[in-house]
């Protein structure tokens, strides 16, 4: 019968006798666990930030861009030719079953003035549906209406960055601002969304009715022209269907022959953003895998020291076996020593990893998220390393012949 309490006491006493060696042996585990937790915190923080940016853009998004021009035999990029109209956007909403809603866009940059303050920002001419497409609410006030669009009313919604720079602590709703010297009434303030996945400040914007932008701010090359159509599919599963339906409808509306190229481009923003998110997750796993190598190195260090310990304590092992210690008593003693070194090192590494990730976040400005799962995984792995690398020295010690061990000098 194995006397486990007695074996544990003997193991802990052996570790206390060689405090410095035990501490140095644990160092590899401490560094390994700390590195794993810190690297996973950096990767998870980056992934979480991208997820927030993706959600801020809206869900199930497609974007329709106008066609490309060809000059001197050189084909320019999408958006260099105006081919989309407000009626195109209305047709997509009505005639494409997989489409939930659309938000037409006619945008430009303008100087905004309120009192003695001025600010240059992007002005987006659109419809009330854009708030649905972008999943964008209001922090105060109300949105403009379809009647405002029909009447080309001079009203607007302000992003939080514009509010901060023009109004400061003043409530903007109901105030009059000037956009390109044209007076506009502020109806509401958009909720803060922060940066987009491309790094742009989404709150540095003003929304106005699209017809107002067409007639009183930017003008159009032809009646009803818009620059972009943002489309929200009914669900993630409907994105492909919506893409196909939009292509078929616009080709028909623009009278494009079967062998002619489209004069528009449909892009799946959701897939692009999900690809960026997937890349970040791969980076997180890669960082964790690289940091895990140091845990293996720490485990090899434990095995090395335990083998040295077996050699040094050969007489002690012989005496224990001579007075009745069984094979598994000896094995368990060395396994417990290795496991104790790993778990204490893992605990210290957890503390260092959490503190290190916070310091890294403050110094480098990187977002870090320490998840309980990463802590449990690192701590559990350190215990597995201790058992795995401690078994061979324990096995070797248990095979010693008691008589030879007693004679060992």
C-alpha positions, 0 to 999 in steps of 0.5 A: 500500500502506497503511503501517499502523505508520507511520500509527499512530505519526503518530496517537499522536504527534498525540495526545501533542502535545495531551495536555490536549485528548485528555484532555478529549475522552476524558472523555465516553467515560470517564463514559459507560462508567463510568456504563453499568457502574455502572448495569448493576451496580446492576440486575444486583445487584437482579435477582440478589437477587430471584432468590435470594429467589424460589428461597428461596420454593421452585419451582413454587408455588401457594397455596390461601387460604380464602374471603372473607366478606361483611359488610354488603354489603362483600366482605372479602379472601381468607382472612377465612373458614375453609373449608380443612381438613387432609383438603382438603390430603390430597385435593389431594395424592392426587387431583390428578395435576399436584401433586407435594406439599402443605404445610398451614399453621395459623399464629399468633404466640406467645411462645417461652421458653428459660431466661431468654431469650424471643422472639416469633415466627411458629409454623407448624403443618404436615407434613413435606411442607412441607420438600419444598414449600419446598425447605427443608433442615436445617442440623442435627438431623432433621425431625419425621415423619408419626407425630409429626403423627398423635400430635400430638407436642410437637416443633419445628424452629427457624429460624436467627433464633429460634436466634440470639435464644434460644440464641446459641452453644448447640446447640439440638437436643435442648433444651426450649423453651416455646411458649405455656407448652407444652414442646416438644423441638427436633428440628432447625434449618432452613437459613437462607433470608434475606428473602422477596420481600416483605421478611419474615425467613423464618428467624424461624419455628418449625415444629411438627406441624399437629395439635399446633398445632390441639390444643395451641397455637391451637385451631380453629373446627372440627375439622381447620381449616387456614389455607393449603395450599401446593402444589408442582406437578410442574414449571413446565409443570404449574402451570396444570394443577394450578391447574385440578385444585385448583379442580375438586376443592375445588369438588366437596369443598365442594359449590359449585354451578356458578353459586356463587363459590368459597369458596377462592382459588388463587394462582400464587406462581411467576408473581407472583415471576417478574413481579417478576423481569421488572420488575427486568430491564426496570429494568436495561435501562432504566438501561443505556440511559440511561447509554448516552446519555452514551456517544453524547454522548462520541462526538459530543465526539470527532467535534467535536474531530477536526473541529477537529483536521482544520482545525488540521492542514490544512497537515500533511495537505497536506504528507503528500499532497504527498509521496505519502500516499494517501487511505486513509492520511489516513483511517486516521490520523484513525480511529486517533486517534479509536479510540485516544481511545475505547479509552483512555477506555473502559479508564479508564471500566471502572476507574471503573465497577467502583470506583464500583459498589463504592462505591455498594454500600457507601454506599447498601447496594445489592447490585451485581454487575459482570458481565464481559459488561457490561464487555465490552459497554461497552468494545466499544461505546466502540470502535464509538463511536470508529470511527463518530464518527471516520470523518466527520472522517477522510473530510473530511480525506482529501478535501482538495486537496493544493495548497489544503491547502498554501496554508491559513493 
